Amino acid sequence: MSKVSDLIGHTPILGIPVPIRNSMLLLKIEKNNPGGSMKDRMARSMVMAALESGRLKRPHGVIVESSSGNTGIGLTLAAIEFGLRFIAVVDHHAAPDKIEVMRALGAEIRYVEGQYGEDEVAVVERQRLAAELAVQVPGAMFMNQSDNPANPDGYAGFVREAIEQTHGRVDAYVGCVGTGGSMAGIARGLKQHDARTTVIGVEPAGSIIFGQPGHPYYQSGTGTPKGDTVGLVVDHTTIDQGVQVTDAQAFETARFMARRTGLLVGGSTGGAIYKALEFIHSGVISGNVLVPVADGGEKYLHTVFNEEWLRERKLLDPRVTANLTRWLN
């Protein structure tokens, strides 16, 4: 290995027995990618596709993207590898530690302006500013991950690895839906391998991807907020069931997993794990149930893992821990 991108992929799987229906929760530890999330895969895929098509040129090309952090970190790594410049357009909703990682790696940070609630995601304004910068800055390209077909293409390696690690048996896949890229790429690949694989997409309560009314939410890097447009890479045909998870369910599950297993997972991953266990308990899915640990809880120590922060926002719910304890015992 001679470059950081060689470290992308080949992430391990942690198996957690679920006594109900003799099932196994399989957590693919995507936070082990060099940028700390599964978005490293698709970020490099989008940059390589842009370079191959000529839309982005070396050595003076400029990547511009709206990001809550993880995609931005992945794009920063790709920019370093290919000698490009990266401008990340962020808002107040992004975890501060993610922004500092991007800055440490050399990304240029642009904040959107405007008055937004703490639990409001300024995706529309981020997208607008990113598109504007791509026009203004010479040699720039707006990656537009929500509509970029190279986004789902970046997860082919995830599928190959998961099939090999499970000896070809993935009975169900439960993952978050944000831009829709990881869900589309992984779901298509798993269903091509075995059409019987059940796919469940999870969005925050308040997101509009599955047609529910929109309202603010705290989960970061997932869902589509009210006022935004669902991305073109979202492929509903690959999702057998779309469900919502509350902030309290997601965050309490992340905290529970840390205490139960010693594994720090991000808030959105907590939501996917909660729904996976709920669906196993109800009998909707069983067997080998695969969930990606999209990123690590290390990025959310001051929020998801801060009890005072949660209490102030009324995000503590002891019923979640009670459910999880019952389902895993």
N, C-alpha and C positions, 0 to 999 in steps of 0.2 A: 504494500500500500504506500502510495506516495502523495496523496492529497486527502483532505478531510472528507470529500464526497465518497471516497472508497469505504468510509465507515457507515454510509447510509444503508439501512436494511440489515437483514440477518438478525433481527431482534428476537429475543427468546420469548417463550410462552410459559406463564405460571398457571398451573392447574389447581383450582380450588374445588374440592368435592362438594356437591350439593346433594345431601341424602335423599331429598325428595325426587322420586322417579329415577333414582340412580344416575344423576346427571353430573357433568363436570363443567364448571365455569372456566373458560380458557382465556386468560388475559395476555394479549400480545403486547409486550412492553415497548411500545413505540417511542416512549420518552428516552430510550437508549440511543436514538439517532443523535448525531453530533450536535444538531441544533435544538435538541430536547423535545422534538415532537414528530408526529407522522407527516407533518406538512413539508419536511425536508424532501420527501420523495417527490411530491408534485411540484414544488418550487423549482427544483433542478430540471424536471421534465418540461416545464413551461419555458424556462430559459433556453434549454437545448433546442426545443422546437422553434423558438423565435430566431435563434442564431442560424439554424439550418434553413429556415425560410427566407432569411435575409432581412427580416423586419427589424432585427437587432444586430448591430454591427460592432465588431471589435476593432480597435481597442477603446473607442470613445463612446460606445453605446451606454445609454442610461435606462435603467429599469425604474419604473414608477408603479407603485401599487398601494392600494388601500388595504390596511391590515390591522387586526387587533393584536398582532404580535407574532404568532407562530409562523405564519406564512412569511412575514417580514424577516424573521430570523433565517428561515430557509433561503429566501432570496438573497439575503446578505451573504450567506456562505457561497451561493452560486456566483454572485457578483465578484467575490474574491477570487474564485477559481478561474473565471473567464476574463478577468481584468476589466470589469464593468463598474459603473457607478450606480448606486441604489438610493432612491428617495422613497422613504416610507411615509405614507399619509396616515396619521393616527388620530384618535380622539381620546377624551378623558376616560372612556370605558376600558381602554387597554390596561393590562396589569403593568404598573410602573417598572417592575423587574424585567419584563419583556422588552420594553422600550430601551432600558439601559443596556441590555444585552446587544440589541441592534446597534446602539450608539457605540458601544465598546468595539464592535466588529467593523465600524467605519461607515455605517449607514447615516444618511442625512434624514433628520426627523422633521416633518412638517405637521403641526397640529391644525385641525380645522377650527374655525371660529364659530361662535354662536352660543346661545344659552340652552343647555340640555340638563335634564335631571340626571342624578347619579346612576339611575337604572335605565337610562335611555342610551341606545347605541346610535351614533351619528353616521350610520353607513351611507345614507344618501348624500350627505355633504362630503364625506370622505371620497366617495366615487366621483362626485363632480369635480372636486379639487384635483384628484389624481388625473382625471382626463384632461383637465385644463393645463396642468403642468406638463403632461406629455406632448401637448401642442406647443407650449412656450419654450421648452428646453430642447436645444438642438440634439439630435440623435436619440431622443427619448422614445420609449414605448410604454404604454399603459398595459400591464399584464392582464388586468380584468379577470381575476381568477374565477369569478362566478359564471362567466360565459366562455372561458377558455377551454377548448376540447383537449388540450394537453394536460389539464388538471386531472381528470380521471385516469388518463393514460399512465400517469405517474405511479399508480398503485398496482401495476402488474406484478411487481416484485413481491409486494405484500401477499398477494394471492398465491403465488408460487411457493413462497415460504410457508404459509399457513397450511396448504395442502400437504406439503412434505412433512411438516411438524406433527400433523394430526393423522398421518398415514392415510390421507385421502378422505377423512371423515369429518366434515363440518356440518352438523345437523342444523345449526341455526347461527345466524350472524346478527348481532345487535350493535348498532353504531349510531353516533350523532349525525345529524344532517345540518350543515351550515351552508357553504357554497354548493354542497351536493357532490363535490368531486370525489371524495373518498368513498362515499356511499355508492355512487354510480360505478366507479371503477372496481371496487371490491365485490359489490353485489353481482355485477355482470360476470366477473371472473369465477366466483364461487358457483353461480347457477350454470355456467357453461360446463364446469366440472361435474356438478350434480344438480339437476333441476329440482330435486326435492329439498334443497336447502331453503329453510325459511329465513326471510330477511325482515328485520324490524328496524324501522328508522325512528330515531328519537330526537325531538326538538324541545326547546324550552317552552313552558306554558307562557304564552304571550307572543310566540313566533307565528308566522302566517303560512308556513310552507304547506301544512296539511289542511288549510282552509279554515282554521279556527280564528276567532277575533284576536286582533293584536293588542298587546299592552306591554309596558316596560318589563324588563327582566334583568337579572344580575349575571346570569351565566355568560361567560366570555367565549368568543370565537365559535359560536354555534347558533343555529337558527337564523331566521330572516325577520327583522323587526318591522313593525307597522310603518307604512310609508315607503318601504323599499320594494323592489321587484324581485320575485323568486328567480334565481339564476337559471340560465339555460342548461347548465350541466346537471341540474336535478332531473333524475330519471325515475318518475313514479312507477314505470312499468316493472322495475326491478325490486320494488319495495312491496312486500306482502301486507304490511300493516304499518301505518304511521301513527305514533303516539306522542303525547306530551308529558314532560316531567317538570315538577315545580322546582324552584330554586332551593327550597328547604330540603326536598328529597335528594336533589343532586349533591348539595353541600354536606348534608348530614351523612350521606353514604361515603363521600370522600373521606370524611373524618373517621367514620366507622372502619373503613378499610385500612387506614393508617394504624389504628389501634389494634385491629384484629390480625393483620398480616404483616405490618411493618412496611407496606408499600404506599408511598405518597402518590396519589393520582390527582389530576386536575378536577375542577368542579364539573365540567361537562362529562368527563368520564364517569364521575360518580353517578350522574344521571343515567347513563347507559347501563351501568352495573345494576342500579336499582331496578330499572325496567326489565333487565334480563332475568334477575332473580324473581321478580314479581310474575313474569310470564312462565318461568319454570314452575313456580309454586302453583299457578292456576292451571297448569297442564297444557298450555298453548304450545310450548316448545320443551324439548328434553334432549338428552344425549350430550354431545359435544357442542357447547354454546360459546361461540367466539366473540370476544369484545376487545377492541383495541384500547390500550391505555394511550389516548391521543397525545397527552402531555403529562408532565409531572406536577405534583402539588407544591414542589419547591417554588414555583412561580406565584403561588397564592397564599403564602404564609401570613400575610398581613390582612387577608380577607377571608377566604374560605376556612382557613385554619385558625382564625382569630375569634374566640368566643364572644368577646366584647363587640366586635364589628357585626357579628351575626345577630347578637341580642338587640343591638340598636336598630337593626333593620327587620326585626321580627322574623328571622330565618331559622330559629331553633325549633325543632319539632321532635320531641322524644318518641313519638309514634313510629318515626322512621327507623330509629335504632331498634325498637321493639320488633318491628316487622323483619328487619334484617337478621336479628338474632334468632327469631323463630324459623326463618327460611333456611338458615345455614346450620341450624342444630337439628 
